[in-house]
Amino acid sequence: MCGGYIYEMEQITHKLILQAVAGTDRLTRFAETFDVPFTPTHIKFSNLYYDATNADGVPHMLSSNLITSLDNSIEVVHDGLAPAEAAIFTNSRPISGSYEFAFSGGGLNAGVFSMRVTFMR
């Protein structure tokens, strides 16, 4: 709130990302294409969820070159746990093209990973 006014960001567009990992494969990285027709001021990552076929007790850091930060880290991903809050990053560059996402800790085991990426201004 600034001077009695409340400024809110307007949600403009979002994309649901779903990655399925089968058998003994591990998901260490993947790419997603985004073509946002405006320059977003904020990028929000929400509804992150990882459901391993067999229990995975290793925390995995999700990072991406989609955001600009010291280490490009977005959020820690745990099997069966979803973050309570969305991760929101400021942005000042156009978003268009293919962007890489990576998991630390050897990657995700067989199962399903999903998240929503929202571009706002």
Helices and strands as residue ranges (DSSP letters): E 11-21, E 29-35, E 42-52, E 60-64, E 73-77, E 87-90, E 96-103, E 111-120
